[in-house]
Amino acid sequence: MEQNLSYEEALLELREIEAELVNETVTIDTLAEKIKRASFLIQLCKTKLRATEAEVNNIIGGLDANG
């Protein structure tokens, strides 16, 4: 699966899957596939958020250390 999706792309796809589930347009045949994809996208978003948080904290920490 694509690891190079941006956070925004992954979030957009998650919202599309959510809409399909809410509107009940997902067939039983594709339900497991959609849930598996959503799980992957959620993990991808979490990973990107954690990496961004760590980077921001490092930048702020560098500013504090430099005065």
Secondary structure, 3 states (H helix, E strand, C coil): CCCCCCHHHHHHHHHHHHHHHHCCCCCHHHHHHHHHHHHHHHHHHHHHHHHHHHHHHHHHHHHHHCC
